[in-house]
Amino acid sequence: MKSIILFLDDENIRTKPLRYALEDTGDYEVDYFRAPHEALKAFESDPKRYSLLIIDIMMPNFGIKELADFEIPEIQESNEGGMITGLAVLVKLREIMKNADYVIPIIILTAREDIEKHLKYLKIQPDKIIYRPVYYNDFIVGIKEVMRKQKGSK
């Protein structure tokens, strides 16, 4: 049975090869979302469908207004531009997991080198951070490593 990955990134062109590489392994099915609010709705409606979340932190094409229905107070006051969206989604996904009593790994995909300080401030610990530019083989190895750890902890 294939593991289903929720992949959220606002740049379809940059992520399409990564998604195809995942699906080409034969181990994964990818549900791709460009819009954070759509990804949150899908995850909230059926969190146990997914085995892994991959999230781009920088989504300048979307802002807090698209996430208003999800009430994410920790982020509302910030003015860090596109990074707010990815961090806001991350906070909300962790909350959904907690409420569903279901925890799966989260991988952050980012080009920002200072992401760790923001994650520490929000007390969010992803299972892995993958920095762009991404090499396909390294990406797949990173995904498989996180999935192997997840299966080993069950």
C-alpha positions as CSV (number, residue, x, y, z in Angstrom):
1,M,0.0,0.0,0.0
2,K,1.3,3.4,-1.0
3,S,1.9,6.1,1.7
4,I,0.0,9.3,0.9
5,I,1.9,12.6,1.2
6,L,0.3,16.0,1.5
7,F,2.6,18.4,-0.4
8,L,2.0,22.1,0.0
9,D,4.0,24.5,-2.1
10,D,2.7,27.6,-4.0
11,E,5.2,27.1,-6.8
12,N,3.9,24.3,-9.0
13,I,6.8,24.5,-11.5
14,R,9.5,24.1,-8.9
15,T,7.8,21.2,-7.1
16,K,6.4,19.2,-10.0
17,P,9.7,17.3,-10.6
18,L,9.9,16.5,-6.8
19,R,6.4,15.2,-6.8
20,Y,7.0,13.1,-9.9
21,A,10.2,11.7,-8.3
22,L,8.3,10.7,-5.2
23,E,5.5,9.0,-7.2
24,D,8.1,7.3,-9.5
25,T,9.5,5.4,-6.5
26,G,6.2,3.5,-6.5
27,D,6.0,3.9,-2.7
28,Y,4.1,7.2,-2.5
29,E,1.0,9.0,-3.8
30,V,1.2,12.7,-3.6
31,D,-1.8,15.1,-2.9
32,Y,-0.5,18.4,-4.1
33,F,-1.9,21.7,-2.9
34,R,-0.8,25.1,-4.1
35,A,-3.1,27.0,-1.7
36,P,-2.5,26.7,2.1
37,H,-6.2,27.0,3.0
38,E,-7.1,24.1,0.6
39,A,-4.4,21.9,2.2
40,L,-5.7,22.7,5.7
41,K,-9.2,21.8,4.7
42,A,-8.1,18.5,3.2
43,F,-6.0,17.6,6.2
44,E,-8.6,18.7,8.7
45,S,-11.3,16.6,7.0
46,D,-9.2,13.4,7.0
47,P,-5.9,13.7,8.8
48,K,-5.4,9.9,9.0
49,R,-5.3,9.8,5.1
50,Y,-1.8,11.1,5.2
51,S,1.5,9.5,6.2
52,L,3.7,12.6,5.7
53,L,3.4,16.4,5.2
54,I,5.8,18.4,3.1
55,I,5.4,22.1,3.5
56,D,7.1,25.1,1.8
57,I,7.5,27.8,4.4
58,M,7.7,30.7,2.0
59,M,4.4,31.4,0.2
60,P,4.3,35.1,-0.7
61,N,1.4,34.6,-3.0
62,F,-0.9,33.9,0.0
63,G,-1.4,35.8,3.2
64,I,-3.2,35.7,6.5
65,K,-6.5,36.6,4.9
66,E,-6.7,33.3,3.2
67,L,-6.2,31.6,6.5
68,A,-8.7,33.7,8.5
69,D,-11.2,30.9,8.9
70,F,-8.5,28.9,10.7
71,E,-7.9,31.4,13.6
72,I,-4.2,31.2,14.1
73,P,-3.4,33.8,16.8
74,E,0.3,33.1,17.2
75,I,1.0,34.4,13.7
76,Q,-1.6,37.2,13.4
77,E,0.7,39.9,14.7
78,S,3.7,39.1,12.6
79,N,4.7,41.0,9.4
80,E,7.3,38.7,7.9
81,G,5.6,38.6,4.5
82,G,5.3,35.2,2.8
83,M,6.9,33.3,5.7
84,I,3.9,33.9,7.9
85,T,1.7,31.7,5.7
86,G,3.9,28.6,5.9
87,L,4.5,29.0,9.7
88,A,0.8,29.6,10.2
89,V,-0.1,26.4,8.3
90,L,2.5,24.5,10.3
91,V,1.0,25.7,13.6
92,K,-2.5,24.8,12.5
93,L,-1.4,21.3,11.2
94,R,0.1,20.5,14.6
95,E,-3.1,21.6,16.3
96,I,-5.2,19.4,14.0
97,M,-2.9,16.4,14.7
98,K,-3.2,17.0,18.5
99,N,-7.0,17.2,18.3
100,A,-7.1,14.0,16.1
101,D,-4.6,12.2,18.4
102,Y,-2.7,11.4,15.3
103,V,0.9,12.5,14.7
104,I,2.8,12.2,11.4
105,P,6.1,13.6,10.3
106,I,6.5,17.1,8.8
107,I,9.2,18.0,6.4
108,I,9.8,21.7,5.7
109,L,11.1,22.7,2.3
110,T,12.7,26.1,2.3
111,A,15.4,28.4,0.9
112,R,15.6,30.4,4.1
113,E,18.6,29.7,6.2
114,D,17.2,31.4,9.3
115,I,14.1,29.2,9.5
116,E,15.3,27.4,12.6
117,K,15.1,30.5,14.8
118,H,11.5,31.1,13.8
119,L,10.6,27.5,14.4
120,K,12.2,27.6,17.9
121,Y,10.2,30.7,18.7
122,L,7.0,29.0,17.8
123,K,8.1,25.8,19.6
124,I,7.7,23.8,16.4
125,Q,10.0,20.9,15.7
126,P,9.8,19.5,12.1
127,D,11.1,16.0,11.5
128,K,13.4,17.3,8.8
129,I,14.3,20.6,7.1
130,I,15.2,20.3,3.4
131,Y,17.0,23.4,2.0
132,R,16.6,24.5,-1.6
133,P,18.0,24.0,-4.1
134,V,17.1,20.4,-3.8
135,Y,18.7,17.5,-5.6
136,Y,16.2,14.7,-6.4
137,N,18.2,11.8,-5.0
138,D,18.9,13.7,-1.7
139,F,15.2,14.6,-1.5
140,I,14.0,11.0,-2.0
141,V,16.6,9.7,0.5
142,G,15.5,12.3,3.0
143,I,11.8,11.3,2.6
144,K,12.6,7.6,2.9
145,E,14.7,8.3,6.1
146,V,11.8,10.2,7.8
147,M,9.3,7.5,6.7
148,R,11.5,4.7,8.1
149,K,11.8,6.5,11.4
150,Q,8.1,7.0,11.6
151,K,7.4,3.3,10.9
152,G,10.1,2.3,13.5
153,S,8.4,4.4,16.2
154,K,5.0,2.8,15.8
